[in-house]
């Protein structure tokens, strides 16, 4: 895959203009405004994964997440959608000229969660396809103009492009009562006979190499969130003398984050060296990265909390929001289920550490 267009503007960190106030509704509206502005001005036009600038792509996601995780969640969905569309076109999948334009300020989401209890069905009718049902965990439900949505055609999982503003698409406003990631406007969305365009054939969404590259992009956001939480402890160490226990926590946090930074450097180089996954290593590599970053971020949450106590959680709205948001965002990693999948893949692979 070739590199995507890079914005002519430098990545100036628009996330810094997100409202830092404690009011959840105000914060959500601020995130939506900044996301809209970033899409309109081209700041979300990142290099595509595997084109030689993968680390630059992930660095942007990390920087946005460090500034605001809800904004990063919307930005990550948008840039992932554009990468998916570009990859499917390059692979010759269905959906070239029929897909909506990715430019002109369009704001994309990727709505692909399929937890138990929810069904979104796709059916082919004269003149096209229609979707009906409810899709959960739709980030940017009221700010995205378009979305790539997974739906079931019988037992087959397919990806569709949907214009969110059309009749029949209805975000359910009370479907995310939790404070964590509230700014990302992640809601359940009802689809009532909604017009949709296939994006690739059955299975194309999961089977393409870029599925794994996109999974690491999410981990780059987790890393940014962990950096935001850790920053509170680092700032405290520079304002007053920490006790030895707090310093030990800071040292452990620094070691963990430095390890993640080096891991992302190494993996970005591997993705750029084999963007089409000719060696078949992308799946194992992605599971390793996501597991490592999830564990590192979880340790950061625990150690900063133990070192700082309740003070920043009760008196620092930005820190408290970062902790709540990261706690929720990390659950995109499916804990022991994902670790078991990693273990199974590792067992079937010749590993560099098994014999020296």
C-alpha positions as CSV (number, residue, x, y, z in Angstrom):
1,X,0.0,0.0,0.0
2,X,1.3,3.4,-0.9
3,X,1.5,6.3,1.6
4,X,-1.6,8.4,1.8
5,X,-1.8,12.2,1.4
6,X,-0.1,14.1,4.1
7,X,-1.7,17.4,5.0
8,X,0.1,20.5,3.7
9,X,-0.4,21.9,7.2
10,X,1.8,20.7,10.0
11,X,0.1,18.7,12.7
12,X,-0.3,21.5,15.1
13,X,-2.2,19.7,17.9
14,X,-5.7,21.1,17.6
15,X,-6.7,18.8,20.4
16,X,-5.3,21.3,22.8
17,X,-8.3,23.6,22.1
18,X,-10.8,21.0,23.5
19,X,-12.6,22.4,26.5
20,X,-11.1,21.1,29.7
21,X,-14.1,21.9,31.8
22,X,-15.7,19.3,34.0
23,X,-19.2,19.6,32.4
24,X,-19.7,16.4,30.3
25,X,-22.1,17.9,27.8
26,X,-19.8,21.0,27.3
27,X,-16.9,18.7,26.8
28,X,-18.7,16.5,24.2
29,X,-19.7,19.6,22.2
30,X,-16.2,20.9,22.3
31,X,-14.8,17.6,21.1
32,X,-17.3,17.6,18.2
33,X,-16.3,21.1,17.2
34,X,-12.6,20.4,17.2
35,X,-13.1,17.1,15.4
36,X,-15.2,18.8,12.7
37,X,-12.6,21.5,12.3
38,X,-9.7,19.0,12.1
39,X,-11.6,17.1,9.3
40,X,-12.4,20.3,7.4
41,X,-8.8,21.7,7.5
42,X,-7.1,18.5,6.5
43,X,-5.4,17.8,9.8
44,X,-6.8,14.3,9.8
45,X,-5.1,13.5,6.5
46,X,-2.5,11.1,7.8
47,X,-0.1,8.8,5.9
48,X,-1.7,5.4,5.3
49,X,-0.2,2.5,7.3
50,X,2.5,0.6,5.4
51,X,3.5,3.4,3.2
52,X,6.8,4.3,4.9
53,X,5.4,6.8,7.4
54,X,3.5,4.5,9.7
55,X,5.3,5.8,12.8
56,X,4.3,9.3,11.9
57,X,0.7,8.2,11.7
58,X,0.8,6.5,15.1
59,X,2.6,9.5,16.6
60,X,-0.3,11.8,15.6
61,X,-2.8,9.4,17.2
62,X,-0.7,9.3,20.4
63,X,-0.4,13.1,20.5
64,X,-4.2,13.6,20.1
65,X,-4.9,10.9,22.7
66,X,-2.5,12.6,25.2
67,X,-4.4,15.8,24.7
68,X,-7.9,14.3,24.8
69,X,-8.9,10.6,24.5
70,X,-12.4,11.2,23.3
71,X,-11.1,13.4,20.5
72,X,-8.5,10.7,19.6
73,X,-11.3,8.1,19.5
74,X,-13.1,10.1,16.8
75,X,-9.9,10.9,14.9
76,X,-8.8,7.3,15.0
77,X,-12.1,6.0,13.6
78,X,-11.9,8.6,10.8
79,X,-8.4,7.8,9.7
80,X,-9.0,4.1,10.0
81,X,-12.1,4.4,7.8
82,X,-10.0,6.2,5.1
83,X,-7.3,3.6,5.3
84,X,-9.9,0.8,5.0
85,X,-11.5,2.4,1.9
86,X,-8.1,2.9,0.3
87,X,-7.0,-0.6,1.0
88,X,-10.2,-2.2,-0.4
89,X,-9.9,-0.1,-3.5
90,X,-6.2,-1.1,-3.9
91,X,-7.1,-4.8,-3.4
92,X,-9.8,-4.6,-6.0
93,X,-12.7,-5.0,-3.6
94,X,-16.2,-3.8,-4.4
95,X,-16.9,-0.2,-3.6
96,X,-14.8,2.0,-5.8
97,X,-16.9,4.6,-7.5
98,X,-20.0,3.6,-5.6
99,X,-18.6,4.6,-2.2
100,X,-19.2,8.1,-0.8
101,X,-16.4,10.5,-1.2
102,X,-13.8,10.4,1.6
103,X,-13.0,14.1,1.3
104,X,-14.7,17.5,1.4
105,X,-14.8,17.6,5.2
106,X,-16.6,14.3,5.6
107,X,-16.3,12.8,9.1
108,X,-16.1,9.0,9.1
109,X,-16.5,6.4,11.9
110,X,-16.0,2.7,11.9
111,X,-18.9,1.0,13.7
112,X,-17.9,-2.7,13.8
113,X,-18.7,-3.9,17.4
114,X,-20.8,-7.0,17.5
115,X,-21.4,-7.9,21.2
116,X,-24.0,-10.5,22.2
117,X,-27.6,-9.2,22.2
118,X,-27.3,-6.9,19.2
119,X,-28.2,-7.6,15.6
120,X,-27.7,-5.5,12.5
121,X,-29.0,-7.3,9.4
122,X,-28.2,-6.6,5.7
123,X,-30.4,-7.6,2.9
124,X,-30.2,-7.0,-0.8
125,X,-33.2,-5.4,-2.5
126,X,-33.8,-4.1,-6.0
127,X,-31.5,-1.2,-6.5
128,X,-29.1,-1.9,-3.6
129,X,-28.7,-2.9,0.1
130,X,-30.6,-2.0,3.2
131,X,-29.6,-2.3,6.9
132,X,-32.0,-2.9,9.8
133,X,-31.3,-3.4,13.5
134,X,-29.3,-1.7,16.3
135,X,-25.5,-1.2,16.2
136,X,-23.8,-0.6,19.6
137,X,-20.7,1.5,20.5
138,X,-21.0,3.9,17.6
139,X,-18.4,6.6,18.4
140,X,-19.3,10.0,16.9
141,X,-22.9,8.9,16.5
142,X,-24.1,12.5,16.2
143,X,-21.1,14.2,14.6
144,X,-20.0,11.7,11.9
145,X,-21.3,12.3,8.4
146,X,-20.5,8.7,7.2
147,X,-19.6,5.4,8.8
148,X,-18.3,2.0,7.8
149,X,-20.6,-0.4,9.5
150,X,-20.5,-4.2,9.8
151,X,-23.7,-6.1,9.4
152,X,-24.8,-9.7,8.9
153,X,-26.0,-11.1,5.6
154,X,-27.2,-14.4,7.1
155,X,-24.1,-15.9,8.7
156,X,-21.7,-13.7,6.7
157,X,-20.2,-10.5,8.1
158,X,-20.0,-7.7,5.6
159,X,-18.9,-4.1,5.7
160,X,-21.0,-1.3,4.4
161,X,-20.7,2.5,3.9
162,X,-23.6,4.5,5.2
163,X,-24.5,8.2,5.1
164,X,-25.4,8.9,8.7
165,X,-27.6,11.8,8.0
166,X,-30.2,9.9,6.0
167,X,-33.7,9.0,7.2
168,X,-33.8,5.8,9.3
169,X,-30.4,6.4,11.1
170,X,-31.3,7.3,14.7
171,X,-28.7,7.6,17.5
172,X,-30.2,6.5,20.9
173,X,-29.3,9.4,23.2
174,X,-29.5,7.6,26.5
175,X,-27.5,4.6,25.5
176,X,-24.2,5.7,27.1
177,X,-24.8,6.9,30.6
178,X,-21.3,6.3,31.8
179,X,-18.8,9.2,32.4
180,X,-15.8,7.4,30.8
181,X,-15.4,8.3,27.1
182,X,-18.6,10.4,27.2
183,X,-17.0,13.0,25.1
184,X,-16.7,10.6,22.2
185,X,-20.5,10.5,21.8
186,X,-20.4,6.7,21.6
187,X,-24.1,5.7,21.4
188,X,-26.2,2.8,20.1
189,X,-27.6,3.6,16.7
190,X,-30.9,2.3,15.3
191,X,-31.0,1.5,11.6
192,X,-34.5,1.3,10.0
193,X,-34.3,0.1,6.4
194,X,-31.2,2.3,5.8
195,X,-29.6,2.5,2.4
196,X,-26.0,1.2,2.4
197,X,-23.2,0.5,-0.1
198,X,-21.1,-2.7,0.2
199,X,-17.4,-2.0,1.0
200,X,-15.6,-5.2,-0.1
201,X,-17.1,-8.6,-0.3
202,X,-18.0,-10.9,2.7
203,X,-15.2,-11.2,5.1
204,X,-13.1,-8.5,3.4
205,X,-13.1,-6.2,6.5
206,X,-11.3,-8.8,8.7
207,X,-9.2,-10.6,6.1
208,X,-7.3,-7.6,4.8
209,X,-3.7,-7.0,6.2
210,X,-4.8,-3.4,7.2
211,X,-7.2,-4.8,9.9
212,X,-4.1,-5.6,12.0
213,X,-2.4,-2.3,11.2
214,X,-5.5,-0.5,12.4
215,X,-5.5,-2.5,15.6
216,X,-2.1,-1.1,16.4
217,X,-3.4,2.4,15.7
218,X,-5.9,1.9,18.6
219,X,-3.0,0.8,20.8
220,X,-1.2,4.1,19.9
221,X,-4.2,5.9,21.3
222,X,-4.1,3.9,24.5
223,X,-0.4,4.8,24.8
224,X,-1.3,8.5,24.5
225,X,-3.9,8.1,27.2
226,X,-1.4,6.4,29.5
227,X,1.1,9.3,28.9
228,X,-1.7,11.8,29.8
229,X,-2.3,10.0,33.2
230,X,1.5,9.6,33.8
231,X,2.0,13.3,33.2
232,X,0.3,14.2,36.5
233,X,2.8,12.2,38.5
234,X,5.7,13.6,36.5
235,X,4.5,17.2,37.0
236,X,4.2,16.5,40.7
237,X,7.8,15.3,40.9
238,X,8.9,18.6,39.5
239,X,6.8,20.7,41.9
240,X,7.7,19.1,45.2
241,X,9.9,16.4,46.5
242,X,8.2,13.0,46.2
243,X,8.7,10.3,48.8
244,X,10.8,7.3,47.8
245,X,7.6,5.2,47.2
246,X,6.2,7.7,44.8
247,X,9.5,8.0,43.0
248,X,9.6,4.3,42.6
249,X,6.2,4.4,41.0
250,X,7.4,7.2,38.7
251,X,10.5,5.1,37.7
252,X,8.4,2.1,36.9
253,X,6.0,4.2,34.9
254,X,8.9,5.7,32.9
255,X,10.3,2.3,32.2
256,X,7.0,1.0,31.0
257,X,6.3,4.0,28.7
258,X,9.8,4.0,27.3
259,X,9.4,0.3,26.4
260,X,6.1,1.0,24.6
261,X,7.7,3.8,22.6
262,X,10.5,1.5,21.5
263,X,8.0,-1.2,20.6
264,X,5.9,1.1,18.4
265,X,9.1,2.3,16.7
266,X,10.1,-1.3,15.9
267,X,6.6,-2.5,14.8
268,X,6.1,0.5,12.6
269,X,9.3,-0.4,10.7
270,X,8.0,-4.0,10.4
271,X,4.7,-2.8,8.9
272,X,6.4,-0.5,6.4
273,X,8.7,-3.4,5.4
274,X,5.8,-5.8,4.7
275,X,2.6,-3.7,4.3
276,X,0.8,-6.6,2.6
277,X,1.7,-9.1,5.3
278,X,3.5,-11.5,2.9
279,X,5.2,-13.2,5.8
280,X,2.0,-13.7,7.7
281,X,3.3,-12.1,10.9
282,X,0.8,-9.2,11.1
283,X,-1.7,-10.9,13.3
284,X,0.7,-12.1,15.9
285,X,2.6,-8.8,15.9
286,X,-0.6,-6.9,16.5
287,X,-1.8,-9.1,19.3
288,X,1.6,-8.7,21.0
289,X,1.5,-4.9,20.7
290,X,-2.1,-4.6,22.0
291,X,-1.3,-6.8,24.9
292,X,1.9,-5.0,25.8
293,X,0.3,-1.5,25.6
294,X,-2.8,-2.6,27.5
295,X,-0.7,-4.0,30.3
296,X,1.5,-0.9,30.4
297,X,-1.4,1.4,30.5
298,X,-3.1,-0.6,33.2
299,X,0.1,-0.4,35.3
300,X,0.3,3.4,34.7
301,X,-3.3,3.8,36.0
302,X,-2.5,1.7,39.1
303,X,0.9,3.3,39.9
304,X,-0.2,6.9,39.4
305,X,-3.2,6.3,41.6
306,X,-1.1,4.7,44.3
307,X,1.5,7.4,44.1
308,X,-0.9,10.4,44.0
309,X,-3.8,9.2,46.1
310,X,-7.3,10.8,45.7
311,X,-6.1,14.4,45.2
312,X,-5.9,14.6,41.4
313,X,-9.0,12.4,41.0
314,X,-11.0,14.8,43.1
315,X,-9.5,18.2,42.2
316,X,-8.1,17.9,38.7
317,X,-10.9,17.5,36.1
318,X,-8.5,16.9,33.2
319,X,-6.7,14.1,35.1
320,X,-9.9,12.5,36.4
321,X,-11.4,12.5,32.9
322,X,-8.2,10.9,31.4
323,X,-8.3,8.2,34.1
324,X,-12.0,7.5,33.4
325,X,-11.6,7.6,29.6
326,X,-8.5,5.4,29.6
327,X,-10.1,2.8,31.8
328,X,-13.0,2.4,29.4
329,X,-10.9,2.7,26.2
330,X,-8.6,-0.1,27.3
331,X,-11.5,-2.5,27.3
332,X,-11.3,-2.6,23.6
333,X,-8.7,-5.2,24.5
334,X,-10.6,-8.3,25.5
335,X,-8.3,-9.3,28.4
336,X,-7.8,-13.0,28.8
337,X,-9.7,-13.8,25.6
338,X,-7.2,-11.8,23.6
339,X,-4.3,-13.2,25.6
340,X,-5.5,-16.7,24.9
341,X,-5.5,-16.0,21.2
342,X,-2.0,-14.6,21.5
343,X,-0.9,-17.7,23.3
344,X,-2.4,-20.0,20.7
345,X,-0.7,-18.0,17.9
346,X,2.6,-18.0,19.7
347,X,2.4,-21.8,20.3
348,X,2.1,-22.3,16.5
349,X,5.0,-20.0,15.6
350,X,8.8,-20.3,15.8
351,X,9.6,-17.6,18.4
352,X,12.8,-15.6,18.5
353,X,13.2,-16.1,22.2
354,X,12.6,-19.8,22.5
355,X,16.2,-20.9,21.6
356,X,19.4,-18.9,21.8
